[in-house]
């Protein structure tokens, strides 16, 4: 920032409660936070960033919303979480410098906008990656424990009022858990599983050590490693490189009775191959928060499979999510104003 450039015009382009707009202003007074709650689609619940799809703007309201968005130096959220709207405002506003998406996987919205290399180089894109680490790590622990303790069997017996012979449950501190992806979410998973006594392995591209991880596994050795672990936790983003990474080859090599949970992106797991592995017992249980296509099709066999727990991409949602994302925006705004690198910048080649 130059010496005369002391304020940034930050436009809130998605639903954000007024008290959090005020919080951003308090955390970074050099921001001029522009918002008009009458112009954003009303949120149906906390962190409903795209808002009610049934809500429509009048032509005059749409014109006012576009004008507000196009006046920004920086944007809180891709407008309406819509790739076309993002592309439109970037083309219309040469002064735009930075967009923070509210989703951890916001790189997919940036990719879908079909921006030119010049625009990708001109505007910095960042995400909320890491903000959801704690909640997703807790779901991962819950899913692995649900598999280890036989939750489907317990529920089935309870519903049928069956008191069976006693049977063994698996114990987490006797298990090896492989975390596929040791980014922000994966690191939080590692911390929790380690604290509960599990042996923790994790895949890495950098080779840098991570607290709580007993063994680093190069990603190209994933197939070799899965035969030695009791549970796999997937935290990876959805990219061309990660598409169906957990597929037929990996699932053919797993230790029979393995537990799987996915809190990354649904495209990382080949659902056809997963169903085959569930049916033949290679995978004993899968706790899934994400799916290849969302909402999950009503005809999907995953709904009724006795070894599957379906969570509707909701494991990250928490009453404090909006505040954490607002704080991330303010923190990154301070970094931008002070000439420091932003956190969670989108790789505009792989878009994660």
N, C-alpha and C positions, 0 to 999 in steps of 0.2 A: 504494500500500500504506500502511496506517496504521502508526504507530510500533510498535504491539503485534503487528502481523501480520508475523512474521519468516520464516515457513516456508510453503511450498506443498506440498501432498500431490500428487505427480505419479505417476500410475499408468501403467505400461507395458502397453498393451492389445494388443500384437502381439509376435511373437517378436523378441527383441533379446538378443544375447549378454551374459552377465553382466559381462564386462569393460567393455562399453560402458555398461551401467547404472552401474557404478562410475565410469566416466569422467564421466558426467553429474553424479554427486554431487560429484566433485572439481572440475569446472568451475563448478558453482553450488551451494555448500554449503547455501544456503537452501532447496534442494529436498529433500523427503523422498521418495525414489524407491521406490515400492512395486511389486514384481514377484513373480510366482510362475511360474517357467518350466514347472512341471508343468501349469499351467492354459491356457497358450497353445498353439495348434496347432504342432507341431514344424515348423521350417523345413526345406525340402528342399535349399536352397542359400542362399548369401549374399543378403540383402535379399529373402527370400521372406516378405513381410510378412503375407500371409494364411495361410501355413502349409499343411500337407498337407491337401487336401480330404477325404482318406480318414479322417482322424483325427476321432473324435467324443468328446465329453465325456459322462461319465455324468451323470444328473440332478443328483447331488450336486456334481460338478465344475462343471457349468454354473451352479448356484446360487452356488457359491463365486466363480467368475469374475465373474458379474454383480455380486455384492456388492463385490468388489474394485474393479471398474470404477466402480461407483456411489459409491464413497467419495472420488472424485478431486476435487481443485480444478482440475487440468489433466490432459490425457491425451496420452501419447505414442502417436499412432496412433488412427485410428477402430477400435473393437473388431473384431477379425477382418477389418478392411477391409470391413465390411459395413454398408450404409446403414441397414438395419432395426435392427441392433444399436446404431448410433449414435443413431438416433431414440429407441430405448428408453431408453438411459442418460440422454439429455438430458431426457426427460420425467420420469425417476425421480430426477434429481439437480439440485435448484435451485442448489446451490453451485458447479456446474461453470462455469468461467470461460473456458477456452481449450482448444482441441483442435488439435494439429498433425498433419496427415495426412502419411504417409510418402511419398506420391506427389506429384510436381510437379503433376499434374492432379487433385489431391484435391478440388477444387471440384465435380467431377462426383459424388463420393460424398456431399458435403454437399447437393447439389441433389437427388439421388435419395432422401435421407432425408425429403424432404417436410416440412421444419420450418416452424413458424409464423413470421411476421415477428417476433413477440416473442422467440422462441427464437433466431432469427438475429441479433437485436440484443443479446441477453443474452450469448451465447457468441461469443468471437472464434475464428475458424477461420483457420489458416495452413497453408501447404504447404511442401514441400521445394524449391519452384521456385528454380532457380539452382544448386542443389547438383550437378545433373547436367550443367551447361553444358559443362564441359571434355570429357567423354566423348562427348556428343552432337555437339559441334563437330568432334571428331576423326572420328566416323563420317561427318559431312557432307563433310569434306575427302576422306575415303576414297571415298565414293560418287561425288563429282564427278570425282575422279581416275580411278576405275574406268570412268566413262563416257568421259572424255577420252582414256584410253589404250586403249579398246576391249577391256576385260576379257572380255566374252562371246565376242568373236571369238578372242582369245588362247586361252581355255579350249577352245573348240570345235576349233580347229586342233590344240591339244596332244592332246586326246582322240583325234582322228582321225589323229594323227601326220602332219599336213600342214605342209609348209614352203612357204608361199605366196611370191609376189613381195612385196618390201618395200612397206610402205604407211605413210602419214603418221599420226602421232598428234597430238592437240591438246595445246597447252601452256598451263598454268594462268596463266602471267604474260602471256598474250595474250588472256585471257578476262575477261568482265564477269560477275560473280556477283551475283545479286539475292537478298538475304535477306529473306524475307517474315516480318517480326516481329522487332524489335530489342530484345526483352526480354533476360533473363539469358542464355538459350541463344543468341539471335541475336547478342548482343554478343560472346560467345566465338567464334562462327563468324566474325564480321567480323574479329576480331583475327587469327585463324589464316589466313584467306584473304588478308588484307592482307599478312601477313608472307611469304606465298608469292608475292607479286607481282601478284595479281589486282586488277582494278578492282572495288571493292565498292560496290554500291548496297543500300539497305535501305528497307523501308516503315516508316512511322512515323505514329502518331496525334498524338504530342506535338510533333513538329517539333524536339525537342532533338537536338543533335549527338551522335554516337556515335563513339568512337575507331576509326579504321580504315575508316570509311565515307566514300566519296568523294561520294556523292550521296544525298540523302534523297528518297524518293518517297512522296507522299501516297497513302494506301491507295485513295482513289477514282480515282487515276491508274494503278492497277496494270496494267490492260489496255493502256494506251498504252506502259508501260515494258517489258513482257515481249518486245516485238518487237525490242528493242535489246540483249538479254542472252543470254549463252551457257549460263547455268545458273541454276536457281532452287532455293533452299534454304528449305523451309517449316519454321518453328519455332512456329507459332501454336497456342494452346490450342483445344480444341473447344467452341465456344459457338454459340448461334443465329446470331450475326453472322458467324461464320467458316465455317459449314456450306457445303461445296462452293464455297468462295471460288475455289479452283483448279478451275474447271469448264469447261463448254463454251465460254463466251465468252472466258475468259483463254487457254485452250489453242488456240483458233482464231487468236489473235493472236501466238503465240510465233514466234520465229525458228526456221525448220526446223533440226532437228538438236539442239535444246535438251536439256540434261541436267536432270533433276529429282530432288531428294531430299526426303523428308519425315521429320523427327524430332520433329514437334509432335504433332498428333492426326490419326488417320486420316480423320476426318470432314471435314477441311479440303479434301481432294482427292476429287473425283468420280471414282471408279474406272472407271465406264463411259466417261466422257469421256476419261480417261487412256488406256485401252486403245485407243480409236479413234485418239488422237494417236500412240500408239506404233506402231500398225499402218500409219499413213500417213507415218510418218517425221518428223512435227512434233516429237515427242519421241524422241530417239535412245536414251536410256537413263534408267531410273528406279531409284534405290536407295531402297527403302522399309523403314523400321523400324516403321511403324505402318500400320494398315489400318482401313477403316470398320467391319468386324466382326472381332473377334479371339476365338479363333484364326482365321486365314484359312481359309475353307472349302476343303476338299480339291478341290472342283470349280471353284475360281476359276481363270480363265485366266492370272492373274498368276503362278501357280506355274511354268508352262511357257513363258512368253513369253521369247524370246531376249534381249529388251532390258530385262529386269527382274531386279534382285537383291532377293530377299526376306530380310529380317532379322526374326526373330520377337519384335519389341518388346524387344530385348535390348541395344540399343546403349548404354543408360545404365548397364547393370549392370557393376560393377567391384568388386574386392575391398575397396576403401575406401569404398564407397557407404554402408554402415551407419554407419561412423564419422563420415562427413561429415554424415549426417542427425542422428546423436546430438549432434554439435557444434552444429548449427543449433538443435536443441531447447534445449540449454543456453544458447546465446546469446540466444534469444528469451525464455527464462525469466528471464534477467537483465534484459532489457529490460522485461518485464512487471513484475517486482519493483521496478524503478527508475522505473516510470512513463513509459517511452519507447515509441515506436511499434514494433510488431513487424514483422519482415521477412516478405514474401510473404503478406500477409493476403488471404484470399479475398474477392472482390467478390461479395456475396450478392444481387446483382441479375443479373449475367451469369455468376456462379459460375466464375470463373477466378482 
